[in-house]
Structure formats: C-alpha cells, structure tokens
C-alpha cells in the first residue's frame, strides 16, 4: 500500500514535534516536516525541509505532493509579549497561513489541520461552546489583535473548503502543555514557565506574576495528538471547527501549588503584582468533538504534571 505523505509545518516546535513523533510511529504515513531557525529534527523517520513559510515559493515547494498538512507553525510567545508587543503575533502568522491554505487548495491536498486557539472567547464561569463566539463576537481587549487574526484565518479555512476538495479542520484548543514545551522564562506560557521556576529553584521561593487568580483550561499534548488522529480518520465535511480542552479551569495559583507538590520540593510562593497578568477564567465545552469524533481527554492534570516533570528531568539540563 502506498503511504500517504503528511507535512507537519513547524515540526521543531512544541505541538509540531509531538505530532511528528507520533506520526512516525504510523506505518501508513510518510512524514515530512518544516523548520527555519531551529535545528532540524535528528530523526530518520521524518524528512526535514528548511522553509520560510512567509515565502510563497517555499510554501509551494513544501506543500506540493502532500496528502495531509498539519499546520503547527506559528510565531508564539508568552503573556509578556502578548501584553507589551502584541503585533508580533499578527503579521507573520496571517501571511504564512494565508499562503499555506492557498497552496493546499492549489495542490488539492486531502486535508489540512489548522491549530487555532481559544483566544477569541470571552471569559466566564461556564464552559464555552464553539457557537458562543458567533453569538456575541466580542474579544477580550488584551487579545484583540491576535484574537481577530485567528478568527480571520478560521474563516479563510472555511472559504477554501468551499473552493475545492481539501478538507479543513480548525481546532480551537485550550492551553497545551507537556514534553517539548517552551521552558524558557521569556517565551514560555504559564505552565512551562512554572515548571522551569520550580525545577531550577534553589532558594526555596517562587514568584508568580500577578495575583494567581486567573484560571486556565489545560490540555496535555498527547490528548491533542489523539484529537488530530480522530479528525483525520473521521471528519466527513469539508469544514469543521472544534473545541479541544479539558473542560474545566484551574487558578494559576493552584496550578503552581500542584507543580510544587509533584516536584517534591519545599518552595514558598510569592506574588509580584507589578508583572503582566491577564485576569480571565475560561474553559471549553468539548461536546461537539465527543459526539462527532468520539474524542475525550485521557490525561488528568495531575498525571500530566507528573509526566511533564519526569520528561523535564530526563531532557532539560538545569
């Protein structure tokens, strides 16, 4: 049987690398991956291609002949940049995705998976459904630029899904964590930054930016990989948009306490109210994914924390 060619854009990044490592275990796929500034993955099971995804020429060369595209490439960073330099999430991401979507249509790729996020949703106490954004179409002010960019790209997926045979899958995922996450304090999100602060701690104190009251929906990365598997196997329509999250939220302060407890260290928490913080509470309703794809998260937060700490110990030099 001829293998299907899958292109993982951003294969050296957090989500892309986890997906690449999962897909090379599948006999039915021939795996390709793009990289640019990071070193290519040193794995014989994945064919790496250097590509600037803001270049039409590079995109067309990478996409040609592919059966499946998993678009995990993005300009990303943590809350510090979101607050102080929000524009860095806008231009390059809009350009690269526009080119990838067009090339997928032009080359009649079978399916494209696009990782959106939950940034366009308003905070609230109830789990948010996919249709809730359409009901109010308001975006939290700190996420205005990045949020509307994601919505634009989602609509572009829907637009191209009407023009040709390519299926487009949009995944609005919550905060993903696990192996290969960004663990540096400048670019990491709250989970990765906290893991680093705890594991590298030497003075028995840890500083949390803000009050620690903001709440996050956290999903272990292997559950996101499972989501992709099911979307590839089961999606029938040319366009679908799904939430992917654990369905509950946890205050950042409580998350820090859990990570400290699982680390086995004796560390006190201090709160720096002068640092950037986005005080929101958000969790995702994933009933659509359960009903349509049979997907539900398998890894609990406590189990995911332990898995991540163990991976960190084995792979990160302190």
N, C-alpha and C positions, 0 to 999 in steps of 0.2 A: 504494500500500500504506500502510495506517495505521501510524504509528510507535508503538512501544512506549514507555511512559513509565517512565523509570528515576529513582528517587530516591536520591541519594547523601547519606546522613546524615554530617555533618561534612565538607562539601565544601571548607572552607577549611583543613582540617588536612593533615598530611603525606600520608598514604595517600589520603585522600579527594580531595585536589586532583589528585594524579597520575591517579587513576581518572577524575575529571571531565574532565581534559584529554584523556584517551584516548577516552572515550565520546562526546565532542562531535565526534570525527572519524568516527563511525559513522552512516551515513545512516538506519539502521533504528531509532534511538533519539531520543526527545525527553528531554533531560536536565534534571533538577531537582536542586537542592542546598540543604541547610540550613546556616545559620550562626547564631551567637548573639552572642558577644563580639567575634569577629574581624570585620573589614570584609568585606562580601560580595565574591565574585569579580567583577571587572570584565571580563566576557566575555559577548558577546551570544549565545553558543551554549548558555549554561546559565541557567536560570530560578532565581534565588535566593529562598529563603523564610526569613525570620527565625523561628526556632522554639526554644523551650526544651524539649528532649527529655525533661526530667523532668516535664513537664506533659502530662497525658492529652489535654487539649483541643488543644494544639499538635501533639502526635503524630498524633492522628486527622485533623486538618486537612491535615497534610503527607502522610500515607500514602494518604488516600482517592483512588482512581482510578489508583493506580500498578500497573504490571505487574511491576516488579523493584525490590527495595530492596537497596542495598549499604550495610551498616551499618558506617561507618568513624568514627563519633563516639565519643569517649571522654575521660575525664579521665586524662591521662597526664603523666608527668614522668620524671626520671632516677633514678639509683641513690640519690642523696642523699635524695630524698623517700621512696623505697621503704623505706629503712632507718630514717629519722627520723620520717616521718609516713605510715605505710602505709595508714592509714584513708582517705586522700583518694582512693584507687583503688577503694574498696569501694561506698559507699552510692550515689553518683550513677550509677555505671556499672550497678549492679544495677537501679536504678529505671528508667533510660532504656531499657535493653534489654528489661526486662520489658514496658514499655508498647509498644515498637516491635514485639516479637514478637506480642503480643496483637492489636495493631491490624492487623498483616499477616494474621493469621488471620481477623479480623473482616471485613476488606475483600477477602478472597480474592485476595491478591497472588500472582502466579505463582511467584515465587522470592525468597528472602531470603538474602543472603550475609552471614555474621557473621564478623568477624575476632576470633578468639580469640588465643592465643599459645602458646608452648612452656613457659610458666612453671610448669606443673604437673608437668613431667618431672623425675625425679631426675638429677643429673649422673652422668656415667660416660664410659668410654672408647669405647663402641660407639654407632653411630647408633641413635637411639631410634625405635621404631615406634609407631603410634597405639595399639596394643593394650597397650603396655608399662605405661602408667599403670594400666589396669584390673587388671593382674597384681599390683601392689604397693600402689596407692592411697596413696602417701606423697608429701608435698610438702616440698621444701627449706624449712627453718624460716624463712628470711628472706622467703619468698614465700607464707607460709601464707594470709594474708587474700586477697591478690589471686589466688592460685592456685585456691583453693576457690571464689571468686566466678566465675572463668572456667568451672570445671567445672559449677557450678550453671547458668550461662547456656547452656552447651552442652546440658545435659540439658533445659533449657527449650525449646531449639530442637527437640530430639527429641520432646518432649511435644507441642508444637504441630503437628509434622509428622504426628502420628497423628490429629489432630482435623479436618483439612481438606485442601484441595487444594494449599496452599502447600508448595513445596519449600524445605528449609532446608539450607544449605551452611555447615559450620563449617570454618574454615581456621586450623589451629594453625601459625602462621608463626614463623620464627626472627627474628633482629634485622634489620629492614628499614632500608635506607639509600638515599640518592640525593637528587635535586632536591626542594626544598621541605621537607626535613627541618628539625627544630628545631636551630638552630645557636647558640643562646644557652647559656651555661655553666650556668645554673641549672636548666633544664628538659630539656636535651638528653641523649640516651643517649651511649654511649662514642664512636660513630663521629662523630656531629655535633659533639660537644664537641672531639674531637681535630682535626677539620677546622678549626674556629674557632681553636683554640690554635695550630695550625701556620700558617694563612694570615694571622693577625693578629700573628704573632710578630715582635718587634723586638729582643729581647735575646739571641737565639741559644740560648735554653734553653726546655724544655717540661717541665712537671710532670705525671706520670701518677699518678692516685690509686691507692693500694695498690701491690702488687708487680708488677702487669702479668702475672701468671701465669694468671689466669682466661681461659678460652677461649670464644669466641663463634662461632656459625654465622651468617654474614652473607649476606643475600639482597638483590640490587639491586631497586629498587622496580618497574622495568619487568617483571621476571620475575613479581612478584606480580600485576601488572595482567594479564599473559598468563594466569596461573592463573585469575583471575576470568572472563576471556573463555571459557576452556575449560569451566569449571564451568557457566556459563550455557548453553553450547552442547551439552554432552554429559551432564550429570547426569540420570539416569533415575529414581532412587529419591527418595522424599520427604525422606529424611535421609541425609546423608553427612558424614563427618568426615575431613579430610585434613591431613597434614603438608605444609608448604611451606618448604623451606630449601635451602641449597646442598649439604648432605650431608657437610660437613667443618667443622672448627673451627680457629680461629687464636688464639693467645695475644694478649691486648691489647697487650703489649709489642711483639710482632712487627707487629701492625697499625699501631701508631704509627710504627714504623720504615718501613713501606711508604708510609704517607701522607707522611712527611717526604721520602722518596726521590722520590716522584712530584711533590712540590711544587717540587723543585729547590733547596730551601733547606738551609743548613748549620745544623742545630739539634741540640743535645745533649739527651739525655733524663735527667731526674731523677725519682726515685720518692718520693712522700710517703706513708709507711706509716701516718700518722695519719688519713688520709682514708677515708671509707667505701668498702668494696670487697666484692664477693660472689664468693668464690673457687669458681667452678664451671667444669666443662667439659661442653659439651653440643653435639651436632649431631643433625640429624634424618634419619631414614630416609624417603625420599620415593617408595619403590617403588609404593605404592598409587596415588599421583597419576600416576605414569608409566604404570602398567598400565591404570588406569581412564580417564584423561583424555588421556594422551599428553603430559603435561607434564614438562619437564626445564628447569632453569635454563640460560639462554643467555649471561649476562654474567659473566665471571670477576671475581674480586675486584680484580685489578689494573686491568682495564678499567673496572670500576665506580668505583674510586677516581679514575681519570683523568677520567671523565665528571662525577663529583661536583665535583672541583676546578675543572674548566672552567665548570660551571654556577655555582659559588660566585663565581668571578672576575667573571662577567657579571651577577650578580644581587645580590650582597651587598656593601654598602659597608663598607669597613674604616676 
